[in-house]
Amino acid sequence: MNRFTVVLDLGGQWRLDDQSALHRAVLRAQAAPGGRLVVLQSGDADGRLRGPHQRRLLEQALAALAERLAAVGIPLLCPVGADLEQTLGVIARHGPLVAVERCGSNQLFDDWPYGREIFPRVFSDFRRGLAIEPEAALPAPDLGGLGDPDLLRHEAWPEGWLPGQHRDPRRSQEAGVDPRSAFPFRGDETSALARLEHYVHRSEGLRQYRDTRDAVLGTEGSSKFSPWLAIGALSVRRIWAEVRSYEARQGSDRGSEWMLQELLWREFFLWTERRDPERFASLGGTQGRAFSYDDDRERFARWTRADTGSPLIDAALTELKATGWLSNRVRQWVASDFVHRLRLPWLWGARWFAWQLIDSCPSSNIGNWSYLAGVGADPRSFGAGPRRFDLERQLQRYDPEGSYLRHWSSARGS
């Protein structure tokens, strides 16, 4: 008897938790005669390039998810070089297709939280005017009975479609975690959920978040959720739900309120980009204002080599290249120095960050750089120049003992 097949396209997400499309796919497969599920990753939803640090996390997420699905007989296909129509044609050789479901983006709201034409220009208006809560996060469904061991055989699919084929072990070794990294975690969904549980419910992390989030060294100053969010291994609505659960248990506090605000910042940038993507990523930003800069490619090249003449900025760029991570505070220092002292086009810096960051997310990356450049959502820059950080004062406040500078200055060239 032919078994009917339902296909789930992960669409750039690497998890089973909080996937409404997965629930729909499971229901349709359960209703079909001999129904089974095939999961595929037809490519990132945005098709963007990713640098080596984020690719390492993706490989870990892929391997873990493939193993988890294989345990219940469900294949995870990665059809490199084939478009969706070609991929579905190959899958249909194994039995009739009932439906194709596609996972959506990793965001709090599925539709505009405001009317598109009245979407706020600044975050404070966005936050204060919100009249809705995100939908509840869905648990991963039971996948029992939806597998087919025959579809786990390599010969069932074109060469290279199943994860693990032709993997070069030398590449994995070369892409290992730098021991100095503030993000030493693996990229898979299980690791993401374990970190979420630890930070929100099993430690003082969330309660202290408002006071520690600007720490420039170490793993526990901030949540470190962003790399998993960036690759779709952790649902932003799951984080929201767990913070709300924390508040229901022991009341809201400065830490939980600030965490929710940071999730809303991410959402604000996502919808701001969607409203006018070309302007959002232009040198004049959403303000459409002139941006003065020096077109100095050699100065930029030295910047990418952590050779700017500023010990602090060089230390930060060393950390970025070695680990793919910078704390939120240090990112602001680097962007401010790039715009003001080096007088380089902020988009150059944003693109370098996009390639290097382990948590690279296009809307948040561009949104934050344009904010610091004075052409984005910073209300202080409307009709005025961009804000500028006094790095000496910043160090006195956030690293008075010079630990960060000593650590990453000594790491240069190692």
N, C-alpha and C positions, 0 to 999 in steps of 0.2 A: 504494500500500500504506500502510495506517495504521502510523504509528510508535508504539511503546509508550513510555510516559513514566514515569520515576522522579522523584519530587519530593524535594528536600532542603530542609528548613526549618532555617535557621540558628539560630533560637531565641535571638536576642540576641547571637550570636557573629559576629565580622566577620573571619574568617580561613579559610584552607584547610588550614593546617598543624595536625597533631594533632587531627583530627576523625574519630573512629571511625565516626560516622554517614555521613560522606562516603565512606569506604571501602566501607561496606555498600551505599550507593546506587550507587556505580560498579560493583560486582560484579553487582548486580541489573540495572542497565541494560545491561551487557555481555552478560548472559545472555538478555535479551529480544530478540525479533525487531525489528531496526531500533531498538534501545533508545537513548533519549536522556535527557538530564538537564535538569531545570528547577530552579533554585535560587530560593528565596524567603525573605524575612524577614517573618515574620508578626507581628513585634513583639518587644520586649524580653521575655526570659523572666520578668522580675519586674514588667514594666509600670510601672517607676518613671519619675518625671519627671526630666529632666536639665537642668542649667543651661546657659547659653550657651557656656561654655568647653568642656564635654564634648560638647555638640552639634556644635561646630566639628570636633572630632576625629572624631565619628561620620560627619559629612558627607564628610570626607576619606577615611575608611576605606571608606565606601559607594561613592564615585566610583571609587576605585582597584580595589576588588574587582569592580565591575561591568565595568570596562574589561578586567580580566584574564580574566574569564569570557567576555566578548563576543569576545575574540581567538580563542577556540576554539568560538564559535557558541552558547554557553550563556547564556540570559537570566537576569538577577537581577531578580526582581519584588519590589516593595514595595507591596503592595495596601492602601493606606490606606483605612480605613473598611469593609473587608470582613473577616469572620471566616474562619477556616481552611476551614470547610465551603463557604462561598461561593467562596473562592479556588480550591479544588480543583475545584469545578464548572466554573469558567471554564477552568482548565487542561485539564480532560477534553474540552472541545470540540475540542481539537487532536489528540486520540487517546487511546486507553485508558490508564488509570493502572495501573501494575504495583504500585507501593509508594510509601509516604511514609516517609521517614526524618527524624528530628529530632535536631539536635545537642544535647548535654547541657550542663551548666554547666561553667564554667572552674575546675576544682578538681583537687587532687592525687589524691584518692581518690573513686572512683565510689560507694562504699558506706561505711557507718560504720566508721571505723578502730578504734573501740571499740564495745561494746554501748551502745545508746542510754541505758539506765538507769544505766550505770556510767561515763558520759562524764565526764572529769575537770573539776573546777571551775576549776582554775588551769593556766596554760600549762606550767609546769615539769613537772607530772605528765603532761600530755599528751605532751610531747616525750620524756621519759625512758621512758615506757611503750610507745611505738610499736614494734611488732614487724614492720612491713611497710614496703616501699619503694613509691613510686608506680609505676604501670605505665609502660612505655616510651612515650615520645612518638612518634606516628606521623608520617611525612613526608606531604606533600601528594601525592595520587595523580596518575597521568597521566590527564588528562581528554580526550585525543585521541579523536575519533570519536564523542563523545557529544553534540555540538552539533547545532543545526538553525538555519541562518541565517534561515529564515522566522519563527522565534520572536523574532528581534531587531527586527522591524519594529514601529513604534509602533502601527500599525493592528491588530496581532494581539492587543492587550490593551486593557482599559479605560483611559481617559485618566488619566495620572498614575502608572500602575503601573511604568513603566520609569524608572530613575534619570535625572536630568538634565532631565526635563520640567518646564517652568515654574519653573526656578531663577531667583531674583532676584539678579543680580550685585551689586547694592548691598548685599544682606544679607551676602554673602561678604566684601565689603570691610570692612563694619562689624564683622565677627567675626574680624578678623585678629589675629595674635599680637602682643602688646605686646613691643616690642624689649627690655624689661628682664626678660622672663620667663626663669626657670631651666628652663623646658620649651619650647624653641623648635622642637621636632620636629613632624613631621606625624603624623597618626593612623593611617595605613595599615599593613597587615601588613608590607610590604617595609621600611618605615622601622623598624618594631619589631624585625624580625629583624636589620637592619643594626646597630641600637643594641646588641642582645644580643651579636652577634659582636664589636663594638668593645669593649664593656665587659668581657666575659669573656675574650676571646682576643687582642685586638689592642692592649690598653692595660694599664696597671697598676691599672685601676679595681677589679676584683674583689679582687686581692691587698691593696689598701689600704682596702677597703670598711669594715672594722671601725674604722679610725682616722679615716676621712673622712666617714662617713655622717651625722654631726651638723653638717656644714658648713651655714651658713645662707644662703650666696649661691653662685651659679654652677651650671653643669650637671654638673660631674664629681665633686662630693662624694659623690653617691649614684647609684644605677643609673638612676633615672627610669623604671623598668619599669612602675610602678603605673598610669599613665594608659592604657597599652595593655592591661594586664590588666583594667582596669575596663570597657573596651568590648569585650573579647573579641578584640582584634586580635593578641594574643600569648598563647600557652598557658603556664600556670604549670608544666605538666609539661615543656614545652620548656626553660624556664629551669632547672628542676631537672636535666634531662638534660645541659645544657651546663655547669652547675657541676660535676656529677659527671665529665664529660669533662675539664674543667680539672684536677680532682683526680687523675684517672687519669694525666694527662700529667705533672704536676709535684708531686703530693702535696697533701693538704689543708693549709690554713693558716687563720689567724684570719679572713681576709676571706671565704673560701669557706664556712667553718663558720657564720659569722654570716649570710651570705646565705641559706643553707638554713634557718636558724632563723627568719628573717623570712618566708620562704615558709610555714613551719609556723605562724607566728602568724596569717597570713591564713587558713589552713585551720582553725585552732582557732576563730577567730571565726565562720567560716562554719558549722561544725557546732554551735557553741554556740547560734547563732541558730536553727538548724533544730530543735534539741532542744526549745526552748520559745520560739517567736517573740514571743508576746505579752509575756511577762515580760522577755525580752531587751531589748525596745524600750520598756519602761515606766520611769517616773521612778525607781522603786525598784530597777530592774535585776535581774540574776539573783540578787542577795542578798536582794531583797524588803525592803529596809530603808527607813526614813523618810528623806526628803531635804528638808532645810530650805532655803527660798529666799524671795526677795522677788518678788512678782508685779508687776513694774514694767515695763510695756510701753514707756514713754518711755525708760527706761534702755537697754532692749534696742534700741530704734530708733536711739538714739545710737551704740550699739555697731556696728550694721550700717553706719552712716555713718562709721566710724572716728573717732568723737568720744567717747572714753571718759575722757579726762584723763590717760591713761598714754601717753607718747610711744612707747614700745616696742610696746605693743599696737596703737596707732593705726597705726604703721608696718606691722605685720604684716597688719592688716585692709585696709590700702591695697594691699599686695601681693596679697592674696587676691582682692580685687575686680577688680584690674587684670589679673591673669594666671591666676587659678584655681589657683595653686600656693602652697604653704607647705612648707618643709622639715619633716621629722619633729620636730626639736627645737622649732621655732617653733610648730608646732601644739600641742605640750604646754604651752608658755608661755601661749598664748591660752586654752586650755581651763582651765588652773589658775586664771588670773586671772578668767575668767568665773564660775567656781564660788565662789572665795574672796573676791576683792575686790568683784566686782559682785553676787555672791549671786543669780545668775539661774538659772532651771531649765536644767540641762545639756541637756535635749532641745531647747530653743530653739536653743542654739548648734550642736548636732549637725545640726539641720534646715537651718540657714543654711549650714553647711559642705557638706551634701549638695547644695545648689543651686549653690554657688559652685565647689567643687573640680573641677578637671579630671580627677582620678582618683577621683571619688566612687564608693565601693563600700559599699552599705548595711551589711553585716555588719562590715566593718573600721571604718567611721566610727562606728557606734553602739558597737561593742566598745571602741574607744579612748576615746571620750568617757565612757562609763560607768566605765571603768577609772580615769580621772583624777577622776571625780566620787565615787569611793569606793563605788560600788554594783555594780561589775562584777567582773572577774577579778583585780584586784590583791590578792594575798594579804596585803599589809600593812594593807589596809583591813578585813579580817575582824575584827569586834569593835572596830574603831577608826575614826578619821576618815580622810578621803582625804588623800593626800600633797599637799603644797603646795610649789610652786617659789618659791625666793627669786630674783626676777628680776635683782636686782643681781649676785648671785653667778653666776647663769647667764650674764649678759653678760660678766663678767670671765673666765669659762672658755671660752665659745664665740665671743665677739666682742669680745676685749679692746681692739681698736682702734676699735670703734664703727662699723665699715663698714656693717653692716646698718642700724643706726638712721639714719645719715646718708643712706644711699641711698634708703630708703623714706620717710623723713620729708620729704626734699626732693621726693619724687615726689607727695606729697599734693596733690590738686587738679589735677594735670597730666593 
